[in-house]
């Protein structure tokens, strides 16, 4: 028998929820079949659902009013004008009880090639967020580490509150706001750094890192997650695409940029060794700068490691951008769908 409460929900919203649930269990059984860590979907609360989607219809936007089928009219604040044809609407509630409306739109956008063909290699790290092949270093802000003491104090206070009490709910909200602030700081930093690179360079090379494997290291996992390299690459890719450029990822397998010199000599270094010294060509330079230079060389100048007869050297090919070169690959660019965020609170008045 159909639950009577479901009649108060738009049909396409229900279909989308069913589809999401189906995909979750399908992924679960696929992982079981492949003998991977299953990670069975967990439902923390039966009475809370933090997002729902109108895949095609059931909503109407009129200036600062959003009309949702079966819900009614809601006041919103439009952050910016929505361009293109609206395809999907997702309503989402954050842990700090803020409500956002995300519109996915279809837009034909002309790519403007408004800058010269210039190249750069960047090496992401933990001491510095990234180092480029020109010798510039961008410091890692470490937002999580900087707020760690506040988080610990807030979590301790939360653990002492009585279960389901009003004070505990207040402490949960306070902790959520602190995490949200850290996330917003990090995202703002990533967007700004990606924009600087995208507007100054048309071709950006970066090492293809196995981040999922790297975060298994218990000593580095927190710092790697705090740096958000993967998110940075996603943001950088679509910003570079908008300016007519590309991000190229080189495969580090067999050509570790941290263990070679620009002259081709192999220079073994531990993580503690921060200065690159080559006993062949005599160069002495910061190891991260050397790595960035090698990334640029491998991606754009078709240098490659020659391992014949166990000789460690770099073979030079004067065929920049040669299609047969297999040491690098073009980073997959984003979808054509773009989200436009809006915000309102649950009382109908605008938040920002």
Rosetta silent file (secondary structure, phi, psi, omega in degrees, C-alpha in Angstrom):
SEQUENCE: XXXXXXXXXXXXXXXXXXXXXXXXXXXXXXXXXXXXXXXXXXXXXXXXXXXXXXXXXXXXXXXXXXXXXXXXXXXXXXXXXXXXXXXXXXXXXXXXXXXXXXXXXXXXXXXXXXXXXXXXXXXXXXXXXXXXXXXXXXXXXXXXXXXXXXXXXXXXXXXXXXXXXXXXXXXXXXXXXXXXXXXXXXXXXXXXXXXXXXXXXXXXXXXXXXXXXXXXXXXXXXXXXXXXXXXXXXXXXXXXXXXXXXXXXXXXXXXXXXXXXXXXXXXXXXXXXXXXXXXXXXXXXXXXXXXXXXXXXXXXXXXXXXXXXXXXXXXXXXXXXXXXXXXXXXXXXXXXXXXXXXXXXXXXXXXX
SCORE:     score description
SCORE:     0.000 S_00000001
   1 L     0.000  133.439 -177.524    0.000    0.000    0.000 S_00000001
   2 L   -71.142  129.629  176.876    1.355    3.402   -0.978 S_00000001
   3 L   -61.919  129.850 -176.989    2.260    5.643    1.936 S_00000001
   4 H   -63.211  -29.429 -179.950   -0.155    8.598    1.949 S_00000001
   5 H   -64.865  -26.086 -178.846    2.702   11.014    2.756 S_00000001
   6 H   -68.415  -20.367  178.334    4.330   10.204   -0.589 S_00000001
   7 H   -69.083  -18.176  179.646    1.419   11.897   -2.369 S_00000001
   8 H   -87.408    5.974 -178.790    2.723   15.199   -0.986 S_00000001
   9 L  -117.694  137.737 -179.842    5.994   14.765   -2.910 S_00000001
  10 L   -60.397  140.499 -173.503    6.473   15.494   -6.603 S_00000001
  11 H   -59.296  -39.071 -177.869    6.664   12.316   -8.698 S_00000001
  12 H   -71.234  -29.302  174.948   10.031   13.149  -10.309 S_00000001
  13 H   -64.711  -43.598  178.168   11.602   13.783   -6.894 S_00000001
  14 H   -62.817  -41.738  178.780   10.496   10.300   -5.819 S_00000001
  15 H   -62.762  -40.336  179.755   11.869    8.794   -9.027 S_00000001
  16 H   -65.551  -40.814  177.575   15.215   10.515   -8.471 S_00000001
  17 H   -62.130  -44.183  178.516   15.447    9.205   -4.880 S_00000001
  18 H   -61.758  -40.660  179.783   14.672    5.695   -6.107 S_00000001
  19 H   -65.193  -42.301  178.129   17.313    6.029   -8.824 S_00000001
  20 H   -63.234  -40.618  178.554   19.964    7.209   -6.324 S_00000001
  21 H   -64.887  -41.748  178.668   19.149    4.309   -4.012 S_00000001
  22 H   -61.570  -43.653  179.948   19.381    1.841   -6.901 S_00000001
  23 H   -64.580  -36.909  179.268   22.787    3.197   -7.930 S_00000001
  24 H   -62.597  -47.306 -179.388   24.086    2.942   -4.352 S_00000001
  25 H   -72.194  -33.156  176.547   23.178   -0.719   -4.028 S_00000001
  26 H   -63.444  -42.050  176.913   24.358   -1.492   -7.565 S_00000001
  27 H   -65.090  -37.929  178.888   27.773   -0.020   -6.708 S_00000001
  28 H   -60.831  -50.107 -178.411   27.795   -2.007   -3.471 S_00000001
  29 H   -67.436  -29.824  175.359   27.191   -5.345   -5.216 S_00000001
  30 H   -64.866  -42.869  178.114   29.783   -4.456   -7.873 S_00000001
  31 H   -65.320  -38.128  177.159   32.401   -3.922   -5.137 S_00000001
  32 H   -63.828  -43.266 -179.879   31.413   -7.219   -3.508 S_00000001
  33 H   -63.207  -37.360  179.896   31.733   -9.013   -6.840 S_00000001
  34 L   -85.823    5.226  178.731   35.185   -7.506   -7.413 S_00000001
  35 L    58.578   39.316  175.192   36.189   -8.460   -3.857 S_00000001
  36 L   -99.708  173.326  176.324   36.782   -4.838   -2.924 S_00000001
  37 L   -65.851  118.271 -169.243   35.927   -3.082    0.325 S_00000001
  38 L   -67.699  -48.881 -178.150   32.132   -2.993    0.098 S_00000001
  39 L    60.889   59.391 -176.874   31.328    0.090    2.156 S_00000001
  40 L   -56.142  134.796 -179.709   27.626   -0.732    2.560 S_00000001
  41 L   -56.932  130.708 -179.811   25.420    2.414    2.379 S_00000001
  42 L  -112.482  136.920 -179.452   24.616    3.632    5.882 S_00000001
  43 L  -111.912  107.431 -172.876   21.543    5.651    6.768 S_00000001
  44 L   -72.721  -32.405 -177.031   22.223    7.741    9.878 S_00000001
  45 L  -147.877  138.013 -178.683   18.689    9.000   10.393 S_00000001
  46 L   -80.747  -22.996 -174.505   15.295    8.000    9.074 S_00000001
  47 L  -101.367    7.980 -178.769   13.745   11.442    9.516 S_00000001
  48 L  -125.573  129.775  175.902   16.475   13.505    7.791 S_00000001
  49 L  -138.424  114.840 -165.882   17.116   13.825    4.092 S_00000001
  50 L   -88.181   -3.517  177.496   19.540   16.603    3.184 S_00000001
  51 E  -158.463  151.370  172.727   18.887   16.946   -0.529 S_00000001
  52 E  -148.687  156.645 -170.346   16.328   16.245   -3.218 S_00000001
  53 E  -129.688  137.327  168.619   16.304   16.797   -6.978 S_00000001
  54 E  -100.719  100.859 -173.255   13.839   17.858   -9.646 S_00000001
  55 L   -66.103  -31.145 -175.753   15.401   16.182  -12.729 S_00000001
  56 L  -138.839  -52.535 -173.576   13.238   17.922  -15.362 S_00000001
  57 L  -129.265 -179.507  174.988   10.055   19.617  -14.211 S_00000001
  58 L   100.983    7.125  179.599    8.217   20.668  -11.078 S_00000001
  59 E  -144.873  155.736  178.992    9.899   24.010  -10.438 S_00000001
  60 E  -147.319  129.113  179.762    9.727   27.566  -11.736 S_00000001
  61 E  -105.398  124.669  178.854   12.128   30.457  -11.163 S_00000001
  62 E  -133.912   96.688 -177.130   10.738   33.988  -11.294 S_00000001
  63 L    56.623 -113.109 -179.203   13.292   36.634  -10.285 S_00000001
  64 L  -101.291   23.401  178.134   13.777   36.144   -6.509 S_00000001
  65 E  -122.266  132.843  177.186   10.947   33.641   -6.162 S_00000001
  66 E  -119.945  117.599  179.857   11.301   29.884   -6.577 S_00000001
  67 E  -100.663  120.112 -179.050    8.105   27.892   -6.915 S_00000001
  68 E  -111.156  130.831  179.287    8.425   24.184   -6.088 S_00000001
  69 L   -60.541  136.210  179.315    5.681   21.701   -6.880 S_00000001
  70 L    71.485   -2.029  179.885    3.953   20.286   -3.742 S_00000001
  71 L  -116.904  -50.664  179.607    5.941   22.756   -1.592 S_00000001
  72 E   120.681 -164.232 -176.344    5.035   26.259   -2.678 S_00000001
  73 E   -90.987  134.720 -178.287    6.785   29.581   -3.212 S_00000001
  74 E  -126.410  136.904  174.284   10.144   30.274   -1.535 S_00000001
  75 E   -77.989  134.031  178.001   12.082   33.527   -1.280 S_00000001
  76 L  -134.395  165.967  171.894   15.650   33.235   -2.538 S_00000001
  77 E  -116.602  117.666 -177.991   18.600   35.499   -3.214 S_00000001
  78 E   -79.299  116.822 -178.379   20.055   35.068   -6.681 S_00000001
  79 L   -68.176  -37.573  178.795   23.850   35.189   -6.446 S_00000001
  80 L  -158.210  161.133 -178.005   24.274   35.828  -10.155 S_00000001
  81 L   -65.717  135.463  179.435   22.235   35.761  -13.333 S_00000001
  82 L   -87.651  122.792  179.641   21.594   32.276  -14.666 S_00000001
  83 L  -108.460  138.730  179.524   22.624   31.916  -18.305 S_00000001
  84 L   101.021 -178.412 -178.453   21.499   29.058  -20.491 S_00000001
  85 E   -90.216  122.755 -179.868   18.645   26.557  -20.332 S_00000001
  86 E   -72.045  128.317 -177.882   17.881   25.236  -16.836 S_00000001
  87 E  -111.481  -43.755 -173.505   17.833   21.429  -16.848 S_00000001
  88 E  -135.705  143.804  174.531   18.038   20.201  -13.238 S_00000001
  89 E  -124.360  128.643  175.296   17.312   21.689   -9.812 S_00000001
  90 E  -121.347  126.790  175.394   18.757   20.289   -6.583 S_00000001
  91 E  -100.608  127.883 -175.066   17.698   21.574   -3.171 S_00000001
  92 E  -135.586  138.689  174.924   20.276   20.924   -0.469 S_00000001
  93 E  -108.637  131.246  178.106   20.502   21.591    3.257 S_00000001
  94 L   -84.222  171.222  178.844   23.916   21.970    4.874 S_00000001
  95 L   -67.678  -16.081  177.820   24.841   20.729    8.342 S_00000001
  96 L   -97.372   18.220  176.207   24.532   24.327    9.551 S_00000001
  97 L    63.913   32.935  171.140   20.864   24.412    8.439 S_00000001
  98 L   -99.796  142.805 -179.115   21.409   26.608    5.400 S_00000001
  99 E  -110.174  134.639  179.448   19.415   25.830    2.281 S_00000001
 100 E  -128.800  145.582  173.194   20.823   26.105   -1.242 S_00000001
 101 E  -113.160  123.342 -178.858   19.296   25.642   -4.676 S_00000001
 102 E  -110.208  119.774  178.000   21.684   24.384   -7.379 S_00000001
 103 E  -102.531  122.715  172.172   20.636   24.827  -11.011 S_00000001
 104 E   -93.444  124.000 -174.929   22.364   22.731  -13.639 S_00000001
 105 E  -122.078  156.105  175.894   22.129   24.544  -16.953 S_00000001
 106 E  -105.620  120.627 -175.376   22.985   23.817  -20.559 S_00000001
 107 L  -138.645  132.331  173.708   24.917   26.638  -22.154 S_00000001
 108 L   -88.172  112.454 -175.267   26.757   27.014  -25.434 S_00000001
 109 L  -118.643  129.053  179.444   29.865   28.926  -24.564 S_00000001
 110 L   -81.570  125.816  179.076   32.424   30.157  -27.055 S_00000001
 111 L   -82.078  125.502 -178.571   35.986   29.464  -25.959 S_00000001
 112 L  -101.283  121.477  177.185   38.184   32.496  -26.390 S_00000001
 113 L   -89.121   82.664 -170.885   41.849   31.925  -27.130 S_00000001
 114 L  -105.999   23.754  178.596   42.948   35.159  -25.538 S_00000001
 115 L  -150.847  157.255 -178.202   46.499   34.343  -24.510 S_00000001
 116 L   -71.699  163.900  177.577   49.723   33.099  -26.117 S_00000001
 117 L   -75.031   95.783  177.066   50.858   29.496  -26.085 S_00000001
 118 L  -123.344  154.375 -169.860   52.885   29.389  -22.901 S_00000001
 119 E  -125.552  149.330  176.021   53.817   26.402  -20.790 S_00000001
 120 E  -154.846  147.794  173.901   54.407   25.677  -17.108 S_00000001
 121 E  -114.494  139.800  177.741   54.902   22.654  -14.899 S_00000001
 122 E  -127.670  144.351  179.666   53.702   22.522  -11.308 S_00000001
 123 E  -120.748  111.749 -179.742   54.568   20.137   -8.501 S_00000001
 124 E   -77.476  150.848 -178.415   52.033   19.908   -5.672 S_00000001
 125 L  -155.484 -171.952 -179.334   53.295   19.285   -2.167 S_00000001
 126 L  -105.998  -39.053  176.108   52.622   19.607    1.545 S_00000001
 127 L   -66.029  -50.845  170.798   55.285   22.090    2.645 S_00000001
 128 E  -112.158  142.510 -178.445   54.326   24.351   -0.268 S_00000001
 129 E   -60.186  -46.858  169.228   50.917   23.927   -1.869 S_00000001
 130 E  -154.945  155.421  176.339   52.607   23.902   -5.246 S_00000001
 131 E  -122.865  134.328 -179.265   55.904   24.906   -6.827 S_00000001
 132 E  -103.119  168.962 -175.964   56.091   25.923  -10.477 S_00000001
 133 L   -70.914   -9.108  175.165   58.856   25.491  -13.030 S_00000001
 134 L   -88.843   -1.845  178.127   59.648   29.217  -12.875 S_00000001
 135 L    94.836    5.550  178.953   60.755   28.816   -9.260 S_00000001
 136 L   -84.215  141.077  178.807   57.670   30.300   -7.598 S_00000001
 137 E  -120.265  131.434  175.090   56.334   28.695   -4.424 S_00000001
 138 E  -105.869  119.048 -175.457   52.764   29.008   -3.154 S_00000001
 139 E   -67.810  145.615  177.901   52.569   28.404    0.567 S_00000001
 140 L   -83.153  117.310 -176.402   50.153   25.810    1.896 S_00000001
 141 L   -69.516  -24.764  176.926   47.623   27.590    4.158 S_00000001
 142 L    51.362   57.781 -176.709   46.824   24.378    6.107 S_00000001
 143 H   -61.674  -39.377  179.671   43.389   25.542    7.192 S_00000001
 144 H   -66.013  -45.575  179.470   42.560   22.288    8.976 S_00000001
 145 H   -62.438  -38.995 -178.693   45.833   22.259   10.904 S_00000001
 146 H   -66.692  -29.930 -177.981   45.395   25.932   11.863 S_00000001
 147 L  -102.465    8.688 -174.200   41.921   25.245   13.289 S_00000001
 148 H   -62.002  -39.508 -178.875   42.739   21.874   14.813 S_00000001
 149 H   -64.982  -41.749  176.823   42.936   23.164   18.393 S_00000001
 150 H   -62.901  -40.781  179.073   39.498   24.806   18.114 S_00000001
 151 H   -62.843  -43.163 -178.936   38.076   21.592   16.675 S_00000001
 152 H   -62.838  -45.247 -179.709   39.490   19.496   19.520 S_00000001
 153 H   -63.427  -42.369 -179.661   38.079   21.818   22.185 S_00000001
 154 H   -67.029  -39.818  179.261   34.649   21.914   20.511 S_00000001
 155 H   -67.660  -35.909  177.352   34.557   18.130   20.091 S_00000001
 156 H   -65.305  -43.270  177.932   35.484   17.598   23.746 S_00000001
 157 H   -62.960  -39.074  179.330   32.672   19.879   24.879 S_00000001
 158 H   -63.437  -40.271 -177.929   30.285   18.040   22.575 S_00000001
 159 H   -65.260  -20.671 -177.952   31.240   14.638   24.018 S_00000001
 160 L   -91.057   -7.846 -178.850   30.260   15.808   27.515 S_00000001
 161 L   -79.141  149.822  178.410   26.719   16.853   26.565 S_00000001
 162 L   -70.606  143.181 -177.258   23.719   14.654   27.346 S_00000001
 163 L   -62.030  136.015  178.407   22.314   12.681   24.449 S_00000001
 164 L    62.928   16.192  178.317   19.403   14.350   22.611 S_00000001
 165 L   -85.258  161.953  179.426   19.651   17.422   24.842 S_00000001
 166 H   -65.296  -38.133  179.619   19.254   20.998   23.573 S_00000001
 167 H   -64.708  -35.304  178.870   22.824   21.827   24.601 S_00000001
 168 H   -67.635  -40.746  178.449   24.145   18.895   22.578 S_00000001
 169 H   -62.738  -37.473  176.861   22.283   20.083   19.482 S_00000001
 170 H   -65.241  -40.104  179.308   23.821   23.543   19.953 S_00000001
 171 H   -67.760  -36.484  177.271   27.300   22.006   20.244 S_00000001
 172 H   -63.178  -42.905  179.478   26.717   19.930   17.096 S_00000001
 173 H   -65.698  -40.139  178.787   25.743   23.078   15.202 S_00000001
 174 H   -63.027  -41.666  178.272   28.796   24.955   16.514 S_00000001
 175 H   -66.469  -40.330  179.316   31.096   22.137   15.375 S_00000001
 176 H   -63.697  -39.594  178.605   29.400   22.003   11.962 S_00000001
 177 H   -64.682  -36.247  178.668   29.885   25.764   11.500 S_00000001
 178 H   -67.257  -43.139  177.127   33.583   25.411   12.284 S_00000001
 179 H   -64.592  -38.500  179.363   33.982   22.630    9.707 S_00000001
 180 H   -64.484  -39.389  178.819   32.004   24.701    7.177 S_00000001
 181 H   -63.290  -44.011  178.742   34.302   27.683    7.713 S_00000001
 182 H   -61.176  -43.978 -179.747   37.395   25.520    7.100 S_00000001
 183 H   -63.331  -42.538  179.815   35.818   24.088    3.942 S_00000001
 184 H   -66.854  -39.243  177.373   34.882   27.546    2.628 S_00000001
 185 H   -61.867  -45.210 -178.211   38.384   28.912    3.324 S_00000001
 186 H   -64.686  -44.887 -178.681   39.969   26.010    1.473 S_00000001
 187 H   -64.320  -39.834  177.846   37.607   26.254   -1.498 S_00000001
 188 H   -62.037  -42.896  178.652   38.189   30.000   -1.793 S_00000001
 189 H   -63.618  -43.682 -178.755   41.958   29.442   -1.802 S_00000001
 190 H   -63.807  -42.482  179.849   41.749   26.697   -4.456 S_00000001
 191 H   -64.359  -41.917 -178.458   39.614   28.830   -6.772 S_00000001
 192 H   -66.022  -43.337 -179.837   41.934   31.826   -6.489 S_00000001
 193 H   -68.405  -38.605  178.213   45.096   29.815   -7.192 S_00000001
 194 H   -65.056  -38.438 -179.688   43.467   27.973  -10.105 S_00000001
 195 H   -65.598  -40.467  179.057   42.309   31.282  -11.602 S_00000001
 196 H   -60.197  -46.106 -179.838   45.831   32.752  -11.423 S_00000001
 197 H   -66.283  -44.891 -176.053   47.278   29.755  -13.299 S_00000001
 198 H   -64.301  -32.539 -176.915   44.449   29.572  -15.843 S_00000001
 199 H   -88.546   -8.904 -179.466   44.726   33.256  -16.775 S_00000001
 200 H  -111.851  -18.168 -176.825   48.506   33.263  -17.105 S_00000001
 201 L  -135.884  138.090 -179.462   49.260   29.917  -18.788 S_00000001
 202 L   -90.595  -24.205 -179.206   47.610   28.100  -21.665 S_00000001
 203 E  -133.040  119.183 -175.890   49.253   24.707  -21.024 S_00000001
 204 E  -122.176  125.194  179.819   49.771   23.406  -17.501 S_00000001
 205 E  -106.068  140.546  178.904   51.531   20.137  -16.715 S_00000001
 206 E  -146.362  153.159 -178.544   51.145   18.263  -13.438 S_00000001
 207 E   -75.995  138.498  178.069   52.131   14.842  -12.180 S_00000001
 208 E   -80.516  101.075 -175.120   49.443   12.166  -12.185 S_00000001
 209 L   -95.965  142.884  174.525   49.304   11.236   -8.511 S_00000001
 210 L   -89.279   79.066 -172.077   47.579    8.187   -7.036 S_00000001
 211 H   -64.738  -35.790  179.687   45.941   10.216   -4.263 S_00000001
 212 H   -61.222  -36.495  178.089   43.728    7.362   -3.058 S_00000001
 213 H   -76.373  -34.413 -177.403   46.819    5.287   -2.377 S_00000001
 214 H   -67.296  -35.471 -177.655   48.735    8.189   -0.832 S_00000001
 215 L   -75.562   -4.100  174.104   46.089    8.913    1.808 S_00000001
 216 L   -73.362  -16.913  175.760   46.493    5.365    3.127 S_00000001
 217 L   -73.465  112.384 -173.692   49.678    6.609    4.773 S_00000001
 218 L   -64.749  -21.793 -179.260   48.484    7.396    8.310 S_00000001
 219 L   -82.319  -22.508 -174.871   51.238    9.985    8.799 S_00000001
 220 L  -115.501  -12.313 -171.724   50.326   12.021    5.690 S_00000001
 221 H   -57.755  -43.963 -178.394   46.604   11.375    5.135 S_00000001
 222 H   -64.301  -42.740 -179.448   45.342   14.374    7.142 S_00000001
 223 H   -67.397  -37.624  179.181   47.751   16.786    5.447 S_00000001
 224 H   -67.287  -43.115  177.414   46.926   15.440    1.976 S_00000001
 225 H   -64.939  -35.624  179.152   43.185   15.768    2.587 S_00000001
 226 H   -67.013  -36.654  179.348   43.726   19.277    3.944 S_00000001
 227 H   -71.218  -29.496  177.386   45.627   20.258    0.778 S_00000001
 228 L    55.105   54.121  179.792   42.783   18.922   -1.453 S_00000001
 229 H   -60.455  -42.634 -175.960   44.951   18.253   -4.510 S_00000001
 230 H   -63.879  -43.259  177.776   42.188   16.383   -6.325 S_00000001
 231 H   -63.484  -39.192  178.890   39.682   19.213   -5.891 S_00000001
 232 H   -60.843  -42.551  178.953   42.314   21.681   -7.051 S_00000001
 233 H   -64.535  -39.104  178.417   42.851   19.699  -10.274 S_00000001
 234 H   -63.029  -45.782 -179.739   39.105   19.597  -10.954 S_00000001
 235 H   -65.780  -44.295 -178.655   38.777   23.362  -10.529 S_00000001
 236 H   -61.473  -38.877 -175.728   41.939   24.051  -12.530 S_00000001
 237 H   -62.552  -45.601 -177.506   40.796   21.863  -15.434 S_00000001
 238 H   -78.410  -26.111  176.196   37.562   23.713  -16.146 S_00000001
 239 H   -70.115  -38.568  177.460   39.079   27.156  -15.586 S_00000001
 240 H   -69.070  -37.377  178.643   41.836   26.377  -18.102 S_00000001
 241 H   -60.821  -39.997 -178.470   39.257   24.965  -20.519 S_00000001
 242 H   -64.103  -24.156 -179.984   37.313   28.248  -20.411 S_00000001
 243 L  -101.571   10.703  175.431   40.407   30.129  -21.597 S_00000001
 244 L    82.920   14.808  179.837   41.167   27.668  -24.399 S_00000001
 245 L  -103.981 -162.681  178.808   44.037   25.846  -22.685 S_00000001
 246 E  -153.903  152.424  173.008   44.570   22.378  -21.287 S_00000001
 247 E  -104.841  128.899 -179.574   45.904   20.570  -18.228 S_00000001
 248 E  -114.453  130.449  179.548   48.278   17.706  -19.000 S_00000001
 249 E  -107.370  126.676  177.890   49.034   14.968  -16.490 S_00000001
 250 E   -95.192  147.190  179.664   52.273   13.039  -16.820 S_00000001
 251 E   -84.212  116.566 -176.710   52.561    9.466  -15.682 S_00000001
 252 L   -77.796   -7.210 -177.175   55.193    9.285  -12.897 S_00000001
 253 L   -62.831  119.616  178.103   55.617    5.518  -13.250 S_00000001
 254 L    81.577   -8.219 -179.821   59.244    4.782  -14.090 S_00000001
 255 L  -135.256   53.893 -177.151   60.074    8.494  -14.341 S_00000001
 256 L   -57.746  116.452 -176.027   59.894    9.743  -10.760 S_00000001
 257 L   -69.975  -16.096 -179.843   60.480   13.482  -11.007 S_00000001
 258 L   -85.463   -9.858 -174.851   61.804   13.617   -7.445 S_00000001
 259 L  -115.141    9.884 -178.596   64.661   11.212   -8.182 S_00000001
 260 E  -130.101  157.000  176.225   66.124   12.647  -11.418 S_00000001
 261 L  -101.600  161.757  179.324   68.050   15.714  -12.503 S_00000001
 262 L   -63.597  -21.979  178.828   67.296   17.849  -15.550 S_00000001
 263 L   -83.172   -8.634  179.535   70.513   16.507  -17.101 S_00000001
 264 L   103.555   -9.438  179.743   69.197   12.929  -16.859 S_00000001
 265 L   -74.409  140.099  177.902   71.333   11.793  -13.930 S_00000001
 266 E   -84.067  126.143 -178.964   69.546    9.828  -11.208 S_00000001
 267 L  -125.059  101.015 -177.900   69.826   11.529   -7.806 S_00000001
 268 L   -71.536  134.754 -179.798   68.318    9.469   -5.000 S_00000001
 269 L  -142.394  143.217  172.089   66.714   11.518   -2.240 S_00000001
 270 L   -86.995  171.668  179.368   64.655   10.772    0.841 S_00000001
 271 L   -63.910  -26.502 -178.482   61.626   12.897    1.779 S_00000001
 272 L   -75.699  -20.202 -179.541   63.760   14.689    4.369 S_00000001
 273 L   -82.456  112.653 -174.235   66.221   15.892    1.706 S_00000001
 274 L  -101.126   -9.044  179.510   64.905   19.244    0.467 S_00000001
 275 E  -113.433  129.731  177.629   67.854   20.318   -1.727 S_00000001
 276 E   -88.953  121.258  176.781   68.628   18.645   -5.041 S_00000001
 277 E  -125.166  121.988 -179.531   72.387   18.249   -5.678 S_00000001
 278 L  -103.833  125.511 -179.518   73.603   16.614   -8.874 S_00000001
 279 L   -83.687    1.039  179.575   77.144   15.179   -8.884 S_00000001
 280 L   -99.380  -53.848 -178.927   77.133   15.103  -12.687 S_00000001
 281 L   -99.426  -10.885  175.559   76.167   18.618  -13.794 S_00000001
 282 L    82.039    7.568 -178.681   76.755   20.280  -10.426 S_00000001
 283 L   -71.566  142.380  177.325   73.339   21.933  -10.155 S_00000001
 284 E  -131.553  115.792 -171.451   72.112   22.775   -6.658 S_00000001
 285 E  -155.416  158.801  175.078   68.441   23.709   -6.388 S_00000001
 286 E   -57.410  134.788 -174.480   65.304   23.210   -4.295 S_00000001
 287 H   -63.627  -34.061 -179.558   63.996   19.687   -4.969 S_00000001
 288 H   -69.485  -37.057  177.301   60.431   20.887   -5.612 S_00000001
 289 H   -65.539  -41.309  177.597   61.586   23.392   -8.231 S_00000001
 290 H   -62.403  -41.759  178.793   63.583   20.631   -9.940 S_00000001
 291 H   -62.133  -42.931  179.355   60.533   18.360   -9.926 S_00000001
 292 H   -63.055  -40.335  178.257   58.386   21.105  -11.476 S_00000001
 293 H   -63.825  -41.244  179.046   61.002   21.700  -14.195 S_00000001
 294 H   -66.615  -38.864  177.659   61.121   17.987  -14.997 S_00000001
 295 H   -59.574  -43.573  178.730   57.321   17.802  -15.151 S_00000001
 296 H   -64.331  -44.354 -178.819   57.338   20.617  -17.692 S_00000001
 297 H   -62.762  -47.072 -177.451   60.133   19.014  -19.725 S_00000001
 298 H   -64.379  -39.286 -175.891   58.497   15.573  -19.802 S_00000001
 299 H   -75.769  -39.301 -168.967   55.087   16.960  -20.755 S_00000001
 300 H  -113.633  -16.346 -176.897   56.028   19.547  -23.385 S_00000001
 301 L  -117.257    8.889  174.196   59.508   18.801  -24.716 S_00000001
 302 L    54.138   42.692  168.281   59.218   15.037  -25.100 S_00000001
 303 L   -81.772  148.541  173.933   62.138   14.067  -22.930 S_00000001
 304 E  -148.768  154.025 -179.530   61.963   10.521  -21.733 S_00000001
 305 E   -76.269  127.336  178.183   64.000    8.227  -19.529 S_00000001
 306 E  -100.388  114.452 -175.727   66.130    5.798  -21.530 S_00000001
 307 L  -106.047   13.052  178.501   66.640    2.552  -19.590 S_00000001
 308 H   -66.147  135.925 -179.836   68.480    0.536  -22.243 S_00000001
 309 H    58.209   27.299  178.331   71.561   -1.200  -20.851 S_00000001
 310 H    58.924   24.607  177.569   70.586    0.144  -17.393 S_00000001
 311 L   -91.491  121.341 -179.887   71.861    3.606  -18.360 S_00000001
 312 L   -90.748  103.239  178.252   69.912    6.333  -16.545 S_00000001
 313 E  -152.203  167.912  178.308   69.753    9.305  -18.899 S_00000001
 314 E  -106.565  126.202  177.873   67.226   11.515  -20.641 S_00000001
 315 E   -90.836  127.708 -175.585   66.756   11.153  -24.369 S_00000001
 316 L   -96.899  130.594  174.988   65.923   14.472  -26.050 S_00000001
 317 L  -123.003  128.172 -179.893   63.441   14.679  -28.904 S_00000001
 318 L   -88.380   54.417 -179.475   62.871   17.961  -30.710 S_00000001
 319 L  -134.694   70.643 -179.276   59.219   17.185  -31.365 S_00000001
 320 L   -62.495  129.926  178.371   57.193   19.207  -28.915 S_00000001
 321 L    76.255   16.372  179.687   53.583   17.986  -28.798 S_00000001
 322 L   -59.711  132.833 -173.666   54.334   14.888  -30.918 S_00000001
 323 L   -69.968  -18.286 -178.437   51.200   12.713  -31.028 S_00000001
 324 L   -87.393   -5.608 -178.057   53.130    9.464  -30.469 S_00000001
 325 L   -71.795  125.467 -173.654   54.549   10.595  -27.144 S_00000001
 326 L  -110.709   10.637 -177.061   52.982    8.435  -24.411 S_00000001
 327 L   -83.921   -5.508 -179.682   54.487    9.882  -21.234 S_00000001
 328 E  -143.610  164.527  178.079   51.595   12.267  -20.667 S_00000001
 329 E  -143.443  151.351  178.744   47.871   12.503  -21.172 S_00000001
 330 E   -74.170  130.014  179.965   45.366   15.313  -21.436 S_00000001
 331 L   -67.025  133.421 -179.330   43.454   15.705  -18.186 S_00000001
 332 L   -60.208  130.148 -178.509   39.722   14.978  -18.643 S_00000001
 333 L   -88.666  164.083 -173.325   37.814   18.241  -18.787 S_00000001
 334 L   -69.444  169.733  177.983   34.552   18.949  -16.996 S_00000001
 335 L   -72.825  167.195  178.720   31.003   18.363  -18.221 S_00000001
 336 L   -79.500  -14.058  179.401   29.069   21.030  -20.066 S_00000001
 337 E   -76.220  137.705 -176.891   26.562   21.199  -17.220 S_00000001
 338 E  -131.074  138.778 -178.032   27.186   24.059  -14.826 S_00000001
 339 E   -98.276  137.907  176.541   25.697   24.712  -11.408 S_00000001
 340 E  -116.617  111.623 -176.323   24.424   28.084  -10.298 S_00000001
 341 E   -83.368  144.943  173.217   23.960   28.287   -6.508 S_00000001
 342 E  -131.240  164.942 -178.655   21.222   30.171   -4.777 S_00000001
 343 E  -145.994  144.253  170.688   20.497   30.386   -1.088 S_00000001
 344 E  -154.265  160.421  175.646   17.661   30.892    1.338 S_00000001
 345 L   -96.301  175.113 -173.142   16.920   29.922    4.904 S_00000001
 346 L   -76.152   -0.849  177.607   14.050   27.756    6.055 S_00000001
 347 L   -99.597   -6.513  177.389   11.937   30.787    7.079 S_00000001
 348 L   100.516  -11.170  178.023   11.852   32.244    3.567 S_00000001
 349 L   -91.699  152.519 -175.528   14.205   35.187    4.149 S_00000001
 350 L   -73.743  149.278 -178.264   17.535   35.410    2.357 S_00000001
 351 L   -83.553  -49.127 -172.328   20.747   34.381    4.138 S_00000001
 352 L  -102.951    0.000    0.000   23.314   36.553    2.392 S_00000001
